[in-house]
Amino acid sequence: MDTSAARDEQPGGEQAGAEESHLLKTVGWISAALGAVALGLIVGREIRLRYKFNRRTPYDLYAHSGDELPDGDCSVGI
């Protein structure tokens, strides 16, 4: 009988508990989704870097190989 008396004193107690539970579930799902996105970005970046590394050429050993510098920056400037 004590539990029924406590329930009568707080008519919105169960409603507040359900709302709090719903809020915690939502926050949990959002956190899980953000974690999955972050993990996907890290794994994708690692796969891309390995792909690029495995397809390098002998010319990639030289500094700035493949960089196209503008001709104006290499002039004397008279």
N, CA, C and O atoms as a Maestro MAE file, in Angstrom:
{
 s_m_m2io_version
 :::
 2.0.0
}

f_m_ct {
 s_m_title
 :::
 protein
 m_atom[312] {
  # First column is atom index #
  i_m_mmod_type
  r_m_x_coord
  r_m_y_coord
  r_m_z_coord
  i_m_residue_number
  s_m_chain_name
  s_m_pdb_residue_name
  s_m_pdb_atom_name
  i_m_atomic_number
  :::
  1 25 0.804 -1.191 0.000 1 A "MET " " N  " 7
  2 3 0.000 0.000 0.000 1 A "MET " " CA " 6
  3 2 0.848 1.257 0.000 1 A "MET " " C  " 6
  4 15 0.374 2.322 -0.395 1 A "MET " " O  " 8
  5 25 2.068 1.151 0.427 2 A "ASP " " N  " 7
  6 3 2.954 2.311 0.418 2 A "ASP " " CA " 6
  7 2 3.233 2.766 -1.015 2 A "ASP " " C  " 6
  8 15 3.317 3.969 -1.264 2 A "ASP " " O  " 8
  9 25 3.376 1.846 -1.952 3 A "THR " " N  " 7
  10 3 3.694 2.214 -3.326 3 A "THR " " CA " 6
  11 2 2.542 2.926 -3.991 3 A "THR " " C  " 6
  12 15 2.763 3.835 -4.792 3 A "THR " " O  " 8
  13 25 1.319 2.540 -3.684 4 A "SER " " N  " 7
  14 3 0.167 3.223 -4.285 4 A "SER " " CA " 6
  15 2 0.030 4.631 -3.724 4 A "SER " " C  " 6
  16 15 -0.384 5.543 -4.440 4 A "SER " " O  " 8
  17 25 0.371 4.819 -2.454 5 A "ALA " " N  " 7
  18 3 0.298 6.151 -1.853 5 A "ALA " " CA " 6
  19 2 1.354 7.058 -2.478 5 A "ALA " " C  " 6
  20 15 1.091 8.239 -2.705 5 A "ALA " " O  " 8
  21 25 2.538 6.530 -2.759 6 A "ALA " " N  " 7
  22 3 3.598 7.330 -3.369 6 A "ALA " " CA " 6
  23 2 3.222 7.692 -4.800 6 A "ALA " " C  " 6
  24 15 3.534 8.787 -5.269 6 A "ALA " " O  " 8
  25 25 2.553 6.777 -5.495 7 A "ARG " " N  " 7
  26 3 2.117 7.050 -6.866 7 A "ARG " " CA " 6
  27 2 1.055 8.145 -6.903 7 A "ARG " " C  " 6
  28 15 1.024 8.955 -7.829 7 A "ARG " " O  " 8
  29 25 0.190 8.165 -5.896 8 A "ASP " " N  " 7
  30 3 -0.866 9.176 -5.862 8 A "ASP " " CA " 6
  31 2 -0.302 10.565 -5.607 8 A "ASP " " C  " 6
  32 15 -0.863 11.562 -6.062 8 A "ASP " " O  " 8
  33 25 0.810 10.630 -4.878 9 A "GLU " " N  " 7
  34 3 1.394 11.931 -4.575 9 A "GLU " " CA " 6
  35 2 2.056 12.559 -5.800 9 A "GLU " " C  " 6
  36 15 2.059 13.783 -5.934 9 A "GLU " " O  " 8
  37 25 2.620 11.738 -6.700 10 A "GLN " " N  " 7
  38 3 3.297 12.239 -7.893 10 A "GLN " " CA " 6
  39 2 2.586 11.713 -9.129 10 A "GLN " " C  " 6
  40 15 2.964 10.670 -9.663 10 A "GLN " " O  " 8
  41 25 1.548 12.430 -9.597 11 A "PRO " " N  " 7
  42 3 0.784 11.917 -10.731 11 A "PRO " " CA " 6
  43 2 1.592 11.927 -12.037 11 A "PRO " " C  " 6
  44 15 1.322 11.102 -12.910 11 A "PRO " " O  " 8
  45 25 2.554 12.810 -12.202 12 A "GLY " " N  " 7
  46 3 3.324 12.875 -13.440 12 A "GLY " " CA " 6
  47 2 4.660 12.180 -13.342 12 A "GLY " " C  " 6
  48 15 5.488 12.337 -14.239 12 A "GLY " " O  " 8
  49 25 4.903 11.432 -12.312 13 A "GLY " " N  " 7
  50 3 6.183 10.771 -12.093 13 A "GLY " " CA " 6
  51 2 6.508 9.757 -13.162 13 A "GLY " " C  " 6
  52 15 7.636 9.728 -13.655 13 A "GLY " " O  " 8
  53 25 5.565 8.931 -13.535 14 A "GLU " " N  " 7
  54 3 5.801 7.933 -14.567 14 A "GLU " " CA " 6
  55 2 5.977 8.593 -15.931 14 A "GLU " " C  " 6
  56 15 6.785 8.141 -16.742 14 A "GLU " " O  " 8
  57 25 5.229 9.648 -16.180 15 A "GLN " " N  " 7
  58 3 5.342 10.371 -17.456 15 A "GLN " " CA " 6
  59 2 6.731 10.986 -17.592 15 A "GLN " " C  " 6
  60 15 7.338 10.926 -18.662 15 A "GLN " " O  " 8
  61 25 7.234 11.576 -16.508 16 A "ALA " " N  " 7
  62 3 8.562 12.188 -16.546 16 A "ALA " " CA " 6
  63 2 9.633 11.123 -16.746 16 A "ALA " " C  " 6
  64 15 10.609 11.354 -17.460 16 A "ALA " " O  " 8
  65 25 9.465 9.977 -16.132 17 A "GLY " " N  " 7
  66 3 10.419 8.888 -16.306 17 A "GLY " " CA " 6
  67 2 10.438 8.377 -17.727 17 A "GLY " " C  " 6
  68 15 11.504 8.050 -18.249 17 A "GLY " " O  " 8
  69 25 9.283 8.300 -18.368 18 A "ALA " " N  " 7
  70 3 9.200 7.843 -19.759 18 A "ALA " " CA " 6
  71 2 9.849 8.864 -20.689 18 A "ALA " " C  " 6
  72 15 10.538 8.485 -21.636 18 A "ALA " " O  " 8
  73 25 9.640 10.143 -20.432 19 A "GLU " " N  " 7
  74 3 10.251 11.182 -21.263 19 A "GLU " " CA " 6
  75 2 11.770 11.165 -21.113 19 A "GLU " " C  " 6
  76 15 12.499 11.334 -22.090 19 A "GLU " " O  " 8
  77 25 12.240 10.959 -19.886 20 A "GLU " " N  " 7
  78 3 13.683 10.908 -19.648 20 A "GLU " " CA " 6
  79 2 14.298 9.686 -20.334 20 A "GLU " " C  " 6
  80 15 15.382 9.768 -20.911 20 A "GLU " " O  " 8
  81 25 13.601 8.565 -20.264 21 A "SER " " N  " 7
  82 3 14.077 7.356 -20.931 21 A "SER " " CA " 6
  83 2 14.138 7.560 -22.442 21 A "SER " " C  " 6
  84 15 15.093 7.131 -23.090 21 A "SER " " O  " 8
  85 25 13.123 8.213 -23.004 22 A "HIS " " N  " 7
  86 3 13.103 8.488 -24.442 22 A "HIS " " CA " 6
  87 2 14.257 9.408 -24.834 22 A "HIS " " C  " 6
  88 15 14.894 9.215 -25.869 22 A "HIS " " O  " 8
  89 25 14.515 10.403 -24.000 23 A "LEU " " N  " 7
  90 3 15.611 11.332 -24.263 23 A "LEU " " CA " 6
  91 2 16.952 10.616 -24.221 23 A "LEU " " C  " 6
  92 15 17.806 10.850 -25.076 23 A "LEU " " O  " 8
  93 25 17.147 9.743 -23.233 24 A "LEU " " N  " 7
  94 3 18.406 9.014 -23.135 24 A "LEU " " CA " 6
  95 2 18.586 8.061 -24.313 24 A "LEU " " C  " 6
  96 15 19.702 7.897 -24.806 24 A "LEU " " O  " 8
  97 25 17.515 7.436 -24.768 25 A "LYS " " N  " 7
  98 3 17.604 6.564 -25.940 25 A "LYS " " CA " 6
  99 2 18.004 7.367 -27.176 25 A "LYS " " C  " 6
  100 15 18.839 6.924 -27.964 25 A "LYS " " O  " 8
  101 25 17.411 8.541 -27.343 26 A "THR " " N  " 7
  102 3 17.726 9.387 -28.489 26 A "THR " " CA " 6
  103 2 19.183 9.824 -28.457 26 A "THR " " C  " 6
  104 15 19.874 9.768 -29.474 26 A "THR " " O  " 8
  105 25 19.646 10.255 -27.302 27 A "VAL " " N  " 7
  106 3 21.040 10.675 -27.169 27 A "VAL " " CA " 6
  107 2 21.972 9.493 -27.431 27 A "VAL " " C  " 6
  108 15 23.019 9.657 -28.058 27 A "VAL " " O  " 8
  109 25 21.607 8.327 -26.965 28 A "GLY " " N  " 7
  110 3 22.410 7.134 -27.206 28 A "GLY " " CA " 6
  111 2 22.511 6.789 -28.676 28 A "GLY " " C  " 6
  112 15 23.594 6.462 -29.162 28 A "GLY " " O  " 8
  113 25 21.389 6.856 -29.397 29 A "TRP " " N  " 7
  114 3 21.398 6.557 -30.835 29 A "TRP " " CA " 6
  115 2 22.207 7.586 -31.611 29 A "TRP " " C  " 6
  116 15 22.925 7.237 -32.548 29 A "TRP " " O  " 8
  117 25 22.093 8.842 -31.227 30 A "ILE " " N  " 7
  118 3 22.866 9.896 -31.900 30 A "ILE " " CA " 6
  119 2 24.358 9.687 -31.653 30 A "ILE " " C  " 6
  120 15 25.164 9.845 -32.569 30 A "ILE " " O  " 8
  121 25 24.727 9.337 -30.431 31 A "SER " " N  " 7
  122 3 26.135 9.080 -30.123 31 A "SER " " CA " 6
  123 2 26.663 7.889 -30.919 31 A "SER " " C  " 6
  124 15 27.785 7.924 -31.426 31 A "SER " " O  " 8
  125 25 25.863 6.848 -31.024 32 A "ALA " " N  " 7
  126 3 26.276 5.670 -31.788 32 A "ALA " " CA " 6
  127 2 26.438 6.015 -33.266 32 A "ALA " " C  " 6
  128 15 27.373 5.545 -33.915 32 A "ALA " " O  " 8
  129 25 25.538 6.830 -33.797 33 A "ALA " " N  " 7
  130 3 25.631 7.214 -35.206 33 A "ALA " " CA " 6
  131 2 26.874 8.058 -35.463 33 A "ALA " " C  " 6
  132 15 27.565 7.847 -36.460 33 A "ALA " " O  " 8
  133 25 27.167 8.999 -34.589 34 A "LEU " " N  " 7
  134 3 28.367 9.823 -34.754 34 A "LEU " " CA " 6
  135 2 29.641 8.979 -34.636 34 A "LEU " " C  " 6
  136 15 30.620 9.215 -35.345 34 A "LEU " " O  " 8
  137 25 29.616 8.014 -33.751 35 A "GLY " " N  " 7
  138 3 30.761 7.115 -33.632 35 A "GLY " " CA " 6
  139 2 30.967 6.297 -34.893 35 A "GLY " " C  " 6
  140 15 32.100 6.095 -35.330 35 A "GLY " " O  " 8
  141 25 29.862 5.821 -35.486 36 A "ALA " " N  " 7
  142 3 29.955 5.045 -36.723 36 A "ALA " " CA " 6
  143 2 30.480 5.909 -37.868 36 A "ALA " " C  " 6
  144 15 31.285 5.444 -38.675 36 A "ALA " " O  " 8
  145 25 30.034 7.149 -37.944 37 A "VAL " " N  " 7
  146 3 30.513 8.063 -38.991 37 A "VAL " " CA " 6
  147 2 32.006 8.335 -38.813 37 A "VAL " " C  " 6
  148 15 32.760 8.311 -39.787 37 A "VAL " " O  " 8
  149 25 32.435 8.591 -37.586 38 A "ALA " " N  " 7
  150 3 33.856 8.851 -37.329 38 A "ALA " " CA " 6
  151 2 34.702 7.634 -37.682 38 A "ALA " " C  " 6
  152 15 35.766 7.769 -38.286 38 A "ALA " " O  " 8
  153 25 34.237 6.459 -37.311 39 A "LEU " " N  " 7
  154 3 34.970 5.234 -37.638 39 A "LEU " " CA " 6
  155 2 35.045 5.032 -39.148 39 A "LEU " " C  " 6
  156 15 36.085 4.628 -39.668 39 A "LEU " " O  " 8
  157 25 33.953 5.309 -39.853 40 A "GLY " " N  " 7
  158 3 33.950 5.190 -41.307 40 A "GLY " " CA " 6
  159 2 34.920 6.144 -41.968 40 A "GLY " " C  " 6
  160 15 35.591 5.782 -42.934 40 A "GLY " " O  " 8
  161 25 35.000 7.371 -41.450 41 A "LEU " " N  " 7
  162 3 35.943 8.340 -42.007 41 A "LEU " " CA " 6
  163 2 37.388 7.910 -41.785 41 A "LEU " " C  " 6
  164 15 38.223 8.039 -42.680 41 A "LEU " " O  " 8
  165 25 37.679 7.408 -40.607 42 A "ILE " " N  " 7
  166 3 39.051 6.974 -40.316 42 A "ILE " " CA " 6
  167 2 39.435 5.779 -41.173 42 A "ILE " " C  " 6
  168 15 40.528 5.745 -41.737 42 A "ILE " " O  " 8
  169 25 38.541 4.795 -41.275 43 A "VAL " " N  " 7
  170 3 38.837 3.606 -42.079 43 A "VAL " " CA " 6
  171 2 38.950 3.978 -43.554 43 A "VAL " " C  " 6
  172 15 39.839 3.482 -44.246 43 A "VAL " " O  " 8
  173 25 38.070 4.837 -44.044 44 A "GLY " " N  " 7
  174 3 38.123 5.266 -45.440 44 A "GLY " " CA " 6
  175 2 39.404 6.004 -45.766 44 A "GLY " " C  " 6
  176 15 39.985 5.805 -46.833 44 A "GLY " " O  " 8
  177 25 39.848 6.852 -44.858 45 A "ARG " " N  " 7
  178 3 41.099 7.587 -45.088 45 A "ARG " " CA " 6
  179 2 42.283 6.627 -45.134 45 A "ARG " " C  " 6
  180 15 43.170 6.764 -45.977 45 A "ARG " " O  " 8
  181 25 42.290 5.660 -44.228 46 A "GLU " " N  " 7
  182 3 43.386 4.692 -44.202 46 A "GLU " " CA " 6
  183 2 43.414 3.858 -45.481 46 A "GLU " " C  " 6
  184 15 44.485 3.602 -46.030 46 A "GLU " " O  " 8
  185 25 42.255 3.438 -45.955 47 A "ILE " " N  " 7
  186 3 42.187 2.660 -47.209 47 A "ILE " " CA " 6
  187 2 42.679 3.504 -48.381 47 A "ILE " " C  " 6
  188 15 43.413 3.010 -49.237 47 A "ILE " " O  " 8
  189 25 42.278 4.773 -48.423 48 A "ARG " " N  " 7
  190 3 42.713 5.659 -49.512 48 A "ARG " " CA " 6
  191 2 44.218 5.874 -49.495 48 A "ARG " " C  " 6
  192 15 44.860 5.847 -50.545 48 A "ARG " " O  " 8
  193 25 44.792 6.090 -48.303 49 A "LEU " " N  " 7
  194 3 46.234 6.288 -48.208 49 A "LEU " " CA " 6
  195 2 46.992 5.040 -48.634 49 A "LEU " " C  " 6
  196 15 48.020 5.146 -49.304 49 A "LEU " " O  " 8
  197 25 46.509 3.866 -48.261 50 A "ARG " " N  " 7
  198 3 47.169 2.623 -48.679 50 A "ARG " " CA " 6
  199 2 47.053 2.431 -50.190 50 A "ARG " " C  " 6
  200 15 47.992 1.962 -50.834 50 A "ARG " " O  " 8
  201 25 45.905 2.793 -50.747 51 A "TYR " " N  " 7
  202 3 45.712 2.672 -52.192 51 A "TYR " " CA " 6
  203 2 46.704 3.568 -52.929 51 A "TYR " " C  " 6
  204 15 47.351 3.138 -53.884 51 A "TYR " " O  " 8
  205 25 46.818 4.819 -52.477 52 A "LYS " " N  " 7
  206 3 47.742 5.750 -53.121 52 A "LYS " " CA " 6
  207 2 49.188 5.291 -52.950 52 A "LYS " " C  " 6
  208 15 49.981 5.415 -53.883 52 A "LYS " " O  " 8
  209 25 49.542 4.770 -51.796 53 A "PHE " " N  " 7
  210 3 50.911 4.332 -51.535 53 A "PHE " " CA " 6
  211 2 51.282 3.143 -52.417 53 A "PHE " " C  " 6
  212 15 52.410 3.064 -52.903 53 A "PHE " " O  " 8
  213 25 50.355 2.229 -52.627 54 A "ASN " " N  " 7
  214 3 50.641 1.037 -53.436 54 A "ASN " " CA " 6
  215 2 50.710 1.353 -54.928 54 A "ASN " " C  " 6
  216 15 51.216 0.531 -55.692 54 A "ASN " " O  " 8
  217 25 50.228 2.497 -55.365 55 A "ARG " " N  " 7
  218 3 50.242 2.849 -56.777 55 A "ARG " " CA " 6
  219 2 51.198 3.995 -57.079 55 A "ARG " " C  " 6
  220 15 50.980 4.763 -58.015 55 A "ARG " " O  " 8
  221 25 52.251 4.106 -56.289 56 A "ARG " " N  " 7
  222 3 53.230 5.160 -56.538 56 A "ARG " " CA " 6
  223 2 54.194 4.728 -57.648 56 A "ARG " " C  " 6
  224 15 54.327 3.541 -57.945 56 A "ARG " " O  " 8
  225 25 54.850 5.698 -58.242 57 A "THR " " N  " 7
  226 3 55.794 5.444 -59.327 57 A "THR " " CA " 6
  227 2 57.204 5.759 -58.834 57 A "THR " " C  " 6
  228 15 57.367 6.358 -57.772 57 A "THR " " O  " 8
  229 25 58.229 5.359 -59.599 58 A "PRO " " N  " 7
  230 3 59.603 5.703 -59.182 58 A "PRO " " CA " 6
  231 2 59.838 7.206 -59.097 58 A "PRO " " C  " 6
  232 15 60.688 7.656 -58.328 58 A "PRO " " O  " 8
  233 25 59.101 7.980 -59.871 59 A "TYR " " N  " 7
  234 3 59.280 9.435 -59.848 59 A "TYR " " CA " 6
  235 2 58.743 10.058 -58.569 59 A "TYR " " C  " 6
  236 15 59.087 11.197 -58.253 59 A "TYR " " O  " 8
  237 25 57.911 9.342 -57.827 60 A "ASP " " N  " 7
  238 3 57.373 9.871 -56.577 60 A "ASP " " CA " 6
  239 2 58.438 10.001 -55.500 60 A "ASP " " C  " 6
  240 15 58.199 10.624 -54.465 60 A "ASP " " O  " 8
  241 25 59.621 9.415 -55.732 61 A "LEU " " N  " 7
  242 3 60.696 9.516 -54.756 61 A "LEU " " CA " 6
  243 2 61.324 10.905 -54.758 61 A "LEU " " C  " 6
  244 15 61.937 11.305 -53.768 61 A "LEU " " O  " 8
  245 25 61.178 11.647 -55.858 62 A "TYR " " N  " 7
  246 3 61.762 12.981 -55.964 62 A "TYR " " CA " 6
  247 2 60.842 14.018 -55.329 62 A "TYR " " C  " 6
  248 15 59.618 13.886 -55.366 62 A "TYR " " O  " 8
  249 25 61.436 15.029 -54.758 63 A "ALA " " N  " 7
  250 3 60.660 16.087 -54.132 63 A "ALA " " CA " 6
  251 2 59.839 16.834 -55.173 63 A "ALA " " C  " 6
  252 15 60.349 17.168 -56.242 63 A "ALA " " O  " 8
  253 25 58.617 17.089 -54.880 64 A "HIS " " N  " 7
  254 3 57.684 17.843 -55.722 64 A "HIS " " CA " 6
  255 2 57.454 17.181 -57.073 64 A "HIS " " C  " 6
  256 15 57.194 17.877 -58.054 64 A "HIS " " O  " 8
  257 25 57.541 15.874 -57.150 65 A "SER " " N  " 7
  258 3 57.280 15.215 -58.428 65 A "SER " " CA " 6
  259 2 55.792 15.334 -58.740 65 A "SER " " C  " 6
  260 15 54.938 15.051 -57.900 65 A "SER " " O  " 8
  261 25 55.515 15.744 -59.927 66 A "GLY " " N  " 7
  262 3 54.129 15.890 -60.349 66 A "GLY " " CA " 6
  263 2 53.512 17.226 -60.023 66 A "GLY " " C  " 6
  264 15 52.421 17.534 -60.503 66 A "GLY " " O  " 8
  265 25 54.182 18.026 -59.219 67 A "ASP " " N  " 7
  266 3 53.655 19.359 -58.913 67 A "ASP " " CA " 6
  267 2 53.873 20.263 -60.114 67 A "ASP " " C  " 6
  268 15 54.959 20.302 -60.692 67 A "ASP " " O  " 8
  269 25 52.852 20.967 -60.469 68 A "GLU " " N  " 7
  270 3 52.981 21.915 -61.585 68 A "GLU " " CA " 6
  271 2 53.077 23.316 -60.996 68 A "GLU " " C  " 6
  272 15 52.085 23.896 -60.553 68 A "GLU " " O  " 8
  273 25 54.278 23.834 -61.004 69 A "LEU " " N  " 7
  274 3 54.507 25.169 -60.477 69 A "LEU " " CA " 6
  275 2 54.211 26.194 -61.568 69 A "LEU " " C  " 6
  276 15 54.543 25.968 -62.732 69 A "LEU " " O  " 8
  277 25 53.605 27.294 -61.216 70 A "PRO " " N  " 7
  278 3 53.378 28.337 -62.209 70 A "PRO " " CA " 6
  279 2 54.704 28.919 -62.691 70 A "PRO " " C  " 6
  280 15 55.639 29.084 -61.908 70 A "PRO " " O  " 8
  281 25 54.778 29.226 -63.978 71 A "ASP " " N  " 7
  282 3 56.018 29.742 -64.572 71 A "ASP " " CA " 6
  283 2 56.382 31.118 -64.015 71 A "ASP " " C  " 6
  284 15 57.567 31.444 -63.942 71 A "ASP " " O  " 8
  285 25 55.433 31.909 -63.634 72 A "GLY " " N  " 7
  286 3 55.710 33.249 -63.131 72 A "GLY " " CA " 6
  287 2 56.447 33.244 -61.821 72 A "GLY " " C  " 6
  288 15 57.191 34.184 -61.542 72 A "GLY " " O  " 8
  289 25 56.277 32.242 -61.014 73 A "ASP " " N  " 7
  290 3 56.944 32.199 -59.716 73 A "ASP " " CA " 6
  291 2 58.410 31.806 -59.827 73 A "ASP " " C  " 6
  292 15 59.173 31.993 -58.880 73 A "ASP " " O  " 8
  293 25 58.814 31.263 -60.974 74 A "CYS " " N  " 7
  294 3 60.184 30.793 -61.128 74 A "CYS " " CA " 6
  295 2 61.032 31.785 -61.905 74 A "CYS " " C  " 6
  296 15 62.189 31.479 -62.192 74 A "CYS " " O  " 8
  297 25 60.529 32.935 -62.253 75 A "SER " " N  " 7
  298 3 61.292 33.891 -63.065 75 A "SER " " CA " 6
  299 2 62.116 34.830 -62.166 75 A "SER " " C  " 6
  300 15 61.971 34.840 -60.943 75 A "SER " " O  " 8
  301 25 62.983 35.616 -62.817 76 A "VAL " " N  " 7
  302 3 63.866 36.519 -62.097 76 A "VAL " " CA " 6
  303 2 63.101 37.731 -61.608 76 A "VAL " " C  " 6
  304 15 63.374 38.223 -60.514 76 A "VAL " " O  " 8
  305 25 62.170 38.217 -62.367 77 A "GLY " " N  " 7
  306 3 61.352 39.335 -61.938 77 A "GLY " " CA " 6
  307 2 61.958 40.692 -62.207 77 A "GLY " " C  " 6
  308 15 61.976 41.548 -61.322 77 A "GLY " " O  " 8
  309 25 62.444 40.901 -63.384 78 A "ILE " " N  " 7
  310 3 63.052 42.176 -63.738 78 A "ILE " " CA " 6
  311 2 61.984 43.147 -64.169 78 A "ILE " " C  " 6
  312 15 62.289 44.290 -64.511 78 A "ILE " " O  " 8
  :::
 }
 m_bond[311] {
  # First column is bond index #
  i_m_from
  i_m_to
  i_m_order
  :::
  1 1 2 1
  2 2 3 1
  3 3 4 2
  4 3 5 1
  5 5 6 1
  6 6 7 1
  7 7 8 2
  8 7 9 1
  9 9 10 1
  10 10 11 1
  11 11 12 2
  12 11 13 1
  13 13 14 1
  14 14 15 1
  15 15 16 2
  16 15 17 1
  17 17 18 1
  18 18 19 1
  19 19 20 2
  20 19 21 1
  21 21 22 1
  22 22 23 1
  23 23 24 2
  24 23 25 1
  25 25 26 1
  26 26 27 1
  27 27 28 2
  28 27 29 1
  29 29 30 1
  30 30 31 1
  31 31 32 2
  32 31 33 1
  33 33 34 1
  34 34 35 1
  35 35 36 2
  36 35 37 1
  37 37 38 1
  38 38 39 1
  39 39 40 2
  40 39 41 1
  41 41 42 1
  42 42 43 1
  43 43 44 2
  44 43 45 1
  45 45 46 1
  46 46 47 1
  47 47 48 2
  48 47 49 1
  49 49 50 1
  50 50 51 1
  51 51 52 2
  52 51 53 1
  53 53 54 1
  54 54 55 1
  55 55 56 2
  56 55 57 1
  57 57 58 1
  58 58 59 1
  59 59 60 2
  60 59 61 1
  61 61 62 1
  62 62 63 1
  63 63 64 2
  64 63 65 1
  65 65 66 1
  66 66 67 1
  67 67 68 2
  68 67 69 1
  69 69 70 1
  70 70 71 1
  71 71 72 2
  72 71 73 1
  73 73 74 1
  74 74 75 1
  75 75 76 2
  76 75 77 1
  77 77 78 1
  78 78 79 1
  79 79 80 2
  80 79 81 1
  81 81 82 1
  82 82 83 1
  83 83 84 2
  84 83 85 1
  85 85 86 1
  86 86 87 1
  87 87 88 2
  88 87 89 1
  89 89 90 1
  90 90 91 1
  91 91 92 2
  92 91 93 1
  93 93 94 1
  94 94 95 1
  95 95 96 2
  96 95 97 1
  97 97 98 1
  98 98 99 1
  99 99 100 2
  100 99 101 1
  101 101 102 1
  102 102 103 1
  103 103 104 2
  104 103 105 1
  105 105 106 1
  106 106 107 1
  107 107 108 2
  108 107 109 1
  109 109 110 1
  110 110 111 1
  111 111 112 2
  112 111 113 1
  113 113 114 1
  114 114 115 1
  115 115 116 2
  116 115 117 1
  117 117 118 1
  118 118 119 1
  119 119 120 2
  120 119 121 1
  121 121 122 1
  122 122 123 1
  123 123 124 2
  124 123 125 1
  125 125 126 1
  126 126 127 1
  127 127 128 2
  128 127 129 1
  129 129 130 1
  130 130 131 1
  131 131 132 2
  132 131 133 1
  133 133 134 1
  134 134 135 1
  135 135 136 2
  136 135 137 1
  137 137 138 1
  138 138 139 1
  139 139 140 2
  140 139 141 1
  141 141 142 1
  142 142 143 1
  143 143 144 2
  144 143 145 1
  145 145 146 1
  146 146 147 1
  147 147 148 2
  148 147 149 1
  149 149 150 1
  150 150 151 1
  151 151 152 2
  152 151 153 1
  153 153 154 1
  154 154 155 1
  155 155 156 2
  156 155 157 1
  157 157 158 1
  158 158 159 1
  159 159 160 2
  160 159 161 1
  161 161 162 1
  162 162 163 1
  163 163 164 2
  164 163 165 1
  165 165 166 1
  166 166 167 1
  167 167 168 2
  168 167 169 1
  169 169 170 1
  170 170 171 1
  171 171 172 2
  172 171 173 1
  173 173 174 1
  174 174 175 1
  175 175 176 2
  176 175 177 1
  177 177 178 1
  178 178 179 1
  179 179 180 2
  180 179 181 1
  181 181 182 1
  182 182 183 1
  183 183 184 2
  184 183 185 1
  185 185 186 1
  186 186 187 1
  187 187 188 2
  188 187 189 1
  189 189 190 1
  190 190 191 1
  191 191 192 2
  192 191 193 1
  193 193 194 1
  194 194 195 1
  195 195 196 2
  196 195 197 1
  197 197 198 1
  198 198 199 1
  199 199 200 2
  200 199 201 1
  201 201 202 1
  202 202 203 1
  203 203 204 2
  204 203 205 1
  205 205 206 1
  206 206 207 1
  207 207 208 2
  208 207 209 1
  209 209 210 1
  210 210 211 1
  211 211 212 2
  212 211 213 1
  213 213 214 1
  214 214 215 1
  215 215 216 2
  216 215 217 1
  217 217 218 1
  218 218 219 1
  219 219 220 2
  220 219 221 1
  221 221 222 1
  222 222 223 1
  223 223 224 2
  224 223 225 1
  225 225 226 1
  226 226 227 1
  227 227 228 2
  228 227 229 1
  229 229 230 1
  230 230 231 1
  231 231 232 2
  232 231 233 1
  233 233 234 1
  234 234 235 1
  235 235 236 2
  236 235 237 1
  237 237 238 1
  238 238 239 1
  239 239 240 2
  240 239 241 1
  241 241 242 1
  242 242 243 1
  243 243 244 2
  244 243 245 1
  245 245 246 1
  246 246 247 1
  247 247 248 2
  248 247 249 1
  249 249 250 1
  250 250 251 1
  251 251 252 2
  252 251 253 1
  253 253 254 1
  254 254 255 1
  255 255 256 2
  256 255 257 1
  257 257 258 1
  258 258 259 1
  259 259 260 2
  260 259 261 1
  261 261 262 1
  262 262 263 1
  263 263 264 2
  264 263 265 1
  265 265 266 1
  266 266 267 1
  267 267 268 2
  268 267 269 1
  269 269 270 1
  270 270 271 1
  271 271 272 2
  272 271 273 1
  273 273 274 1
  274 274 275 1
  275 275 276 2
  276 275 277 1
  277 277 278 1
  278 278 279 1
  279 279 280 2
  280 279 281 1
  281 281 282 1
  282 282 283 1
  283 283 284 2
  284 283 285 1
  285 285 286 1
  286 286 287 1
  287 287 288 2
  288 287 289 1
  289 289 290 1
  290 290 291 1
  291 291 292 2
  292 291 293 1
  293 293 294 1
  294 294 295 1
  295 295 296 2
  296 295 297 1
  297 297 298 1
  298 298 299 1
  299 299 300 2
  300 299 301 1
  301 301 302 1
  302 302 303 1
  303 303 304 2
  304 303 305 1
  305 305 306 1
  306 306 307 1
  307 307 308 2
  308 307 309 1
  309 309 310 1
  310 310 311 1
  311 311 312 2
  :::
 }
}
